Amino acid sequence: MTGMPKEAAAFAAPTRVPMLDLSSEFVLGKALNLFEEEFAAFCGTADAVAVSSGTSALHLALRCCEIQPGDEVITVSMSFIATAWPILYEGARPVFVDIDSKRYTMDPEALARAITPRTRAIIVVHLYGQCADMDPILEIAKGHDIPVIEDAAQAVGALYKGRRAGSMGSFGCFSFYPSKNLGGAGDGGAVTTQSPKMAARLRRLRSHAQLESYWSDEIGYNYRLDSIQCAVLSVKLPRVDRWVEQRRRVAEIYDRELKAGSIALPNASSDGIHAYHLYVIKDARRDQLRRALSARGVQSAIHYPNPIHRQPPYRDSQHHWNLPVTEELALHCLSLPLYPELSDAQIEAVIQSVLDARG
Ligand SMILES: *Cc1c(COP(=O)(O)O)cnc(C)c1O
């Protein structure tokens, strides 16, 4: 205290001293609550719980399924590796089933054959932005009382028979990684659910499983999402459907103009809205086509060259997986550039380059 006479200091209001000079709004603040409400409304679910990534969303969803070591979780091998990480995180055994040759998503008949008394959960993937054939999958799961987790990381804005991706199973898992259909300014994710009880549990688990301050009665995680990401996502969310429309317009042009070529085009089912996170063609000489496009300045990518079951963390010497459709797609798939910002000239350049190589 400088300069203040002793008597005056004695009568002044007490100086408040907070524990920290830091706004707690940076994490789990108002922006988070707002984004969670908006995202749940967008998906048509009772709740949405924002988390740090798509991978943490999948982990928390599977954690809520109460897996015991040695339990089996059925999923597909044709996906980004993160789809299956939570199965290993929880000490369960991944059981890979094949995809159907049109949608490239979980084959319901293969699912039915793979169920055993140890099956505890099913993780379906809405690959490339198209929903899996959920009705038969949900029916099979219901018959065995097994929860279904939707990996909707690529399917923000996709619909299946009028229902949003992420609103059909017990949990919907989303990624807001910048390249996704709804991308943040960094990592992010969300779990959607129709169960208020599960939403409360997910909120505890994402923040150290604390029931109250400094008391946890089970293993928790730091899977929180920063407020700054929520604020960015709240600004972008109202624009997502328009961006999906723009993606679909590009896909429609590709469909029309590339029909003449000798490549296999994506099969968008008429029972829903394909969100076209990726536009994936198939070609028997894929690598040669990729080089030809590259020589003309057209980039392309492969989603995915190595199915999950063939990568070391998932190799199981006891088991040979028979996944012919998965293996064939991994060998022949090629993703062409597709995003809302593509100009007409760029779209034309892609079409011309493909037709020159495969017309
Ligand atoms: C991106 C992605 C994930 C993982 O999301 P992250 O936010 O990168 O953790 C999981 N599954 C699929 C299908 C994805 O495309």
The ligand as an SDF file (V2000), in Angstrom:
LIG
                    3D

 15 15  0  0  0  0  0  0  0  0999 V2000
  -11.4480  -38.2340  -38.7650 C   0  0  0  0  0  0  0  0  0  0  0  0
  -12.0270  -39.5250  -38.3760 C   0  0  0  0  0  0  0  0  0  0  0  0
  -11.9480  -40.0120  -37.0490 C   0  0  0  0  0  0  0  0  0  0  0  0
  -11.1110  -39.3770  -35.9870 C   0  0  0  0  0  0  0  0  0  0  0  0
  -11.3580  -38.0580  -35.6860 O   0  0  0  0  0  0  0  0  0  0  0  0
  -10.2180  -37.1590  -35.0030 P   0  0  0  0  0  0  0  0  0  0  0  0
  -10.9620  -35.8900  -34.7050 O   0  0  0  0  0  0  0  0  0  0  0  0
   -9.1190  -36.9970  -35.9800 O   0  0  0  0  0  0  0  0  0  0  0  0
   -9.7970  -37.8590  -33.7580 O   0  0  0  0  0  0  0  0  0  0  0  0
  -12.6130  -41.1880  -36.7460 C   0  0  0  0  0  0  0  0  0  0  0  0
  -13.2950  -41.8700  -37.6810 N   0  0  0  0  0  0  0  0  0  0  0  0
  -13.3730  -41.4520  -38.9600 C   0  0  0  0  0  0  0  0  0  0  0  0
  -14.1740  -42.2510  -39.9350 C   0  0  0  0  0  0  0  0  0  0  0  0
  -12.7340  -40.2740  -39.3510 C   0  0  0  0  0  0  0  0  0  0  0  0
  -12.8120  -39.8830  -40.6340 O   0  0  0  0  0  0  0  0  0  0  0  0
  1  2  1  0
  2  3  1  0
  2 14  2  0
  3  4  1  0
  3 10  2  0
  4  5  1  0
  5  6  1  0
  6  7  2  0
  6  8  1  0
  6  9  1  0
 10 11  1  0
 11 12  2  0
 12 13  1  0
 12 14  1  0
 14 15  1  0
M  END
$$$$
